[in-house]
């Protein structure tokens, strides 16, 4: 499940239990990433508040495009799979694979293509972002507040991918059984079938 031991079910406290219940009410099960937060459940709540604050100012399609561009650039296979799958609600799997290769399929608007290019640049190294990059977004109709939102979504994803990748959080079974070609395109960092390196090797995800 991860590189670190998580709090056994028999030892969870009310705060952890409440965190698990929130996750289960949303997903229908307790995701693997939630287990590693058993050590600091208060941070999961803060993360949810941050994500909700960012999402409040954009529609789901925009949020998923930015998050996917960031996750893929940051080489998080786990997040690329999860958000690549989420994008198939708006695009064909083939178009999502084209995005994974850095292309801009016809199903993307010019503004969305520019937004994804900006998100990738921020994820690669925010120090390289220049005023001209922001000016390019404004040419496509983005406001200063929307540019802020894009950068915030990328910054939040950088936090999340750093944490889950460093701790070796495994993908859920539903992500491991996706189409092989799609999975291959999303695999940009750790292989989806990572070797088990800790005492959680035999643990099964809660469902």
C-alpha positions as CSV (number, residue, x, y, z in Angstrom):
1,X,0.0,0.0,0.0
2,X,2.9,2.4,0.8
3,X,6.5,2.6,2.0
4,X,5.5,3.4,5.5
5,X,3.4,1.5,8.0
6,X,-0.1,3.0,8.6
7,X,-2.1,3.0,11.8
8,X,-3.8,-0.5,12.2
9,X,-7.6,-0.5,12.2
10,X,-7.6,-1.7,15.8
11,X,-5.7,1.4,16.9
12,X,-7.4,4.2,15.0
13,X,-8.8,7.1,17.0
14,X,-12.0,9.2,16.5
15,X,-10.1,11.7,14.3
16,X,-8.8,9.1,11.9
17,X,-12.1,7.3,11.9
18,X,-13.9,10.5,10.9
19,X,-11.3,11.1,8.1
20,X,-11.9,7.6,6.8
21,X,-15.6,8.0,6.9
22,X,-15.4,11.2,4.9
23,X,-13.3,9.4,2.3
24,X,-15.6,6.4,2.2
25,X,-18.7,8.6,1.8
26,X,-17.2,10.2,-1.3
27,X,-15.5,7.2,-2.9
28,X,-17.4,4.3,-1.5
29,X,-14.2,2.9,0.0
30,X,-11.1,4.2,1.8
31,X,-8.4,5.0,-0.8
32,X,-4.8,4.0,-0.3
33,X,-3.6,7.6,0.0
34,X,-6.0,8.2,2.9
35,X,-4.2,5.4,4.9
36,X,-0.9,7.3,4.9
37,X,-2.7,10.3,6.4
38,X,-3.6,8.1,9.4
39,X,-0.5,9.6,11.0
40,X,-1.7,13.2,10.4
41,X,-5.4,13.2,9.7
42,X,-5.8,16.9,10.3
43,X,-3.7,17.5,7.2
44,X,-6.2,15.6,5.1
45,X,-8.9,18.0,6.2
46,X,-6.7,21.0,5.4
47,X,-6.0,19.4,2.0
48,X,-9.7,19.0,1.3
49,X,-10.3,22.7,2.3
50,X,-7.5,23.8,-0.1
51,X,-8.8,21.7,-3.0
52,X,-12.4,22.9,-2.4
53,X,-11.2,26.5,-2.3
54,X,-9.3,26.1,-5.7
55,X,-12.2,24.2,-7.3
56,X,-14.7,26.7,-6.3
57,X,-13.5,29.2,-8.9
58,X,-13.4,26.9,-12.0
59,X,-15.5,24.2,-13.6
60,X,-14.5,20.5,-13.4
61,X,-13.2,20.3,-17.0
62,X,-10.7,23.2,-16.4
63,X,-9.6,21.8,-13.0
64,X,-9.0,18.4,-14.5
65,X,-7.0,19.7,-17.4
66,X,-4.8,21.8,-15.2
67,X,-4.3,19.0,-12.7
68,X,-3.6,16.4,-15.3
69,X,-1.0,18.7,-17.0
70,X,0.7,19.3,-13.7
71,X,0.6,15.6,-12.5
72,X,2.0,14.3,-15.8
73,X,4.7,16.9,-15.9
74,X,5.6,16.1,-12.3
75,X,5.9,12.5,-13.3
76,X,3.3,11.1,-11.0
77,X,1.9,7.9,-12.5
78,X,-0.7,7.7,-9.8
79,X,-2.1,11.2,-10.3
80,X,-1.8,11.0,-14.1
81,X,-3.9,7.8,-14.1
82,X,-6.5,9.2,-11.7
83,X,-6.9,12.5,-13.5
84,X,-6.4,11.1,-17.0
85,X,-9.3,8.8,-16.2
86,X,-11.4,11.8,-14.9
87,X,-10.7,13.6,-18.2
88,X,-12.4,10.8,-20.2
89,X,-15.7,12.3,-19.0
90,X,-14.9,15.2,-21.3
91,X,-12.6,13.8,-23.9
92,X,-12.0,10.5,-25.7
93,X,-9.2,8.2,-24.2
94,X,-7.3,8.8,-27.4
95,X,-7.3,12.5,-27.0
96,X,-6.2,12.2,-23.3
97,X,-3.3,10.1,-24.6
98,X,-2.4,12.8,-27.1
99,X,-2.4,15.3,-24.2
100,X,-0.1,13.0,-22.3
101,X,2.3,13.3,-25.2
102,X,2.1,17.1,-25.1
103,X,-0.1,17.5,-28.1
104,X,-3.3,19.6,-28.3
105,X,-6.1,17.6,-29.8
106,X,-8.9,19.4,-31.7
107,X,-11.2,18.8,-28.8
108,X,-9.2,21.3,-26.8
109,X,-10.0,25.0,-27.3
110,X,-7.1,27.3,-28.0
111,X,-7.5,28.8,-24.5
112,X,-7.4,25.4,-22.9
113,X,-4.2,24.5,-24.9
114,X,-2.6,27.7,-23.7
115,X,-3.7,27.0,-20.2
116,X,-2.2,23.5,-20.2
117,X,1.1,24.8,-21.7
118,X,1.3,27.3,-18.9
119,X,0.5,24.7,-16.2
120,X,3.2,22.4,-17.6
121,X,5.7,25.3,-17.4
122,X,4.8,26.1,-13.9
123,X,5.2,22.4,-12.9
124,X,8.5,22.1,-14.6
125,X,10.0,25.0,-12.8
126,X,8.1,28.1,-11.7
127,X,11.3,30.1,-11.7
128,X,11.2,29.9,-15.5
129,X,7.7,31.5,-15.8
130,X,7.9,35.0,-17.2
131,X,5.5,37.9,-17.6
132,X,5.2,37.0,-21.2
133,X,3.7,33.7,-20.3
134,X,1.0,35.4,-18.3
135,X,0.4,37.9,-21.1
136,X,-0.2,34.9,-23.4
137,X,-2.9,33.6,-21.2
138,X,-4.5,37.0,-21.1
139,X,-4.6,37.0,-24.9
140,X,-6.9,34.0,-24.6
141,X,-9.2,35.8,-22.2
142,X,-7.9,34.7,-18.8
143,X,-8.2,37.2,-16.0
144,X,-5.6,37.9,-13.4
145,X,-7.7,36.0,-10.9
146,X,-7.9,33.0,-13.3
147,X,-4.2,33.0,-13.8
148,X,-3.9,32.9,-10.0
149,X,-6.2,29.9,-9.9
150,X,-4.2,28.0,-12.5
151,X,-1.0,28.5,-10.6
152,X,-2.7,27.6,-7.4
153,X,-4.0,24.3,-8.8
154,X,-0.5,23.4,-10.1
155,X,1.1,24.3,-6.7
156,X,-1.4,22.2,-4.9
157,X,-0.8,19.2,-7.2
158,X,3.0,19.6,-6.6
159,X,2.4,19.2,-2.9
160,X,0.2,16.2,-3.3
161,X,2.4,14.3,-5.9
162,X,5.5,15.0,-3.7
163,X,3.8,13.4,-0.7
164,X,2.1,10.4,-2.3
165,X,5.1,9.5,-4.6
166,X,7.7,9.9,-1.8
167,X,5.6,7.5,0.4
168,X,5.0,5.0,-2.4
169,X,1.2,5.1,-2.3
170,X,-0.1,2.4,-4.6
171,X,-2.8,3.0,-7.2
172,X,-6.3,1.6,-6.5
173,X,-7.3,-1.6,-8.2
174,X,-9.7,0.3,-10.5
175,X,-6.7,2.3,-11.9
176,X,-4.6,-0.8,-12.4
177,X,-7.1,-2.6,-14.6
178,X,-7.5,0.2,-17.2
179,X,-6.7,-0.2,-20.9
180,X,-3.1,-1.1,-21.3
181,X,-2.3,1.6,-23.9
182,X,-4.0,4.2,-21.8
183,X,-2.1,3.1,-18.7
184,X,1.2,3.1,-20.7
185,X,0.6,6.7,-21.7
186,X,-0.1,7.7,-18.1
187,X,3.0,5.9,-16.7
188,X,5.5,8.7,-16.5
189,X,7.2,7.9,-13.2
190,X,6.9,5.0,-10.9
191,X,5.6,1.9,-12.6
192,X,2.0,1.1,-11.8
193,X,3.0,-2.3,-10.5
194,X,5.6,-1.2,-7.9
195,X,7.4,-3.7,-5.8
196,X,6.1,-4.0,-2.2
197,X,8.8,-2.7,0.0
198,X,7.3,-2.5,3.5
199,X,5.2,-4.3,6.1
200,X,2.1,-3.3,4.3
201,X,2.9,-5.6,1.4
202,X,0.1,-7.9,2.1
203,X,-2.5,-5.3,3.0
204,X,-5.6,-5.0,0.9
205,X,-7.2,-1.7,0.2
206,X,-10.4,-1.1,2.2
207,X,-13.5,-1.4,0.1
